Amino acid sequence: MTDKFDKEPADAKPSAAVSKEGGAIPPEAIKAIPVRHYGRWVSGAIVVALLVLLVNAFANGNIQWQAVGDKLFDSTIVAGAGRTLLISVLAMLLGVVLGVVLAVMRLSKNPVTSWVAWLYIWFFRGTPVYVQLLLWFNLALIFPTLNLGPIYKDEMTDVMTPFMCALLGLGLNEAAYMAEICRAGLMAVDEGQTEASQALGMSHGKTLRRIVIPQAMRVIVPPTGNEFINMLKTSSLVYVVTYPELTRSATSIGSTSYAVMEMLFVASLWYLFMTSVFSVFQFYLERRYARGSTRNLPATPWQKVKANLTSLGRERGAA
């Protein structure tokens, strides 16, 4: 006699447990235990301890912090910060305009213009800004007078003022870097765009203005913003040509008031303020040119704060 067994098919779903009253018993909730990362806590404690030691060293050092607050908005300091901003903006404008011209020359099929642009970039990228400023400041040793014929003629020492030396030294050096940035942006545009515009009968100049450059701006804008922020700090080198910018103004006050370190902190706070403001402008400018290239634009700082607060409220509600 054969024993009979109740067999369920292999693909049958397991039946739910049944209580004594006949109702189905719900499955037990899974308790997820997060992995403990002791290394994170240890490294965080070490970093906090180092920060506390650093703050304590500055707080107990021989620094008159009251002098920092008193001289932060001194008229000489504010005027020096304004000159720093002025020379940075003008030098950056000169660098951008000349950089676009050099980038177009580099991409030109004319070997002479391409070679001249390469030579310019090679020289100004290969020599320090400090040396270039000194060359402009001592240009009268080579050219005693600036003679442009019937247009203009004057002594080179009168032409090369500290402001002009700073403008040419920073602007022409920046043009070499902007040329490479612009060239990378122009080369990032697909060649089919140029071919299509030429098929429509556009000239080379119109193709650059209306087709290539607008699309290249998405690649050019981010590094250009970084270059300008770097220009704000590099402008401190014009101290050597006696241009009264922020660093020179701060050191002049520090040398007469014997508050050298305090005035350096004042200059640092002003540089931090200016770079922070322009970093915000750079973020929104990049966000504007990112339209059309990404599906979701990067969140603004306010949107990030709002999202963090919302997620925190949800976690508290769930708890």
Disulfide bonds with the S-S distance in Angstrom:
none
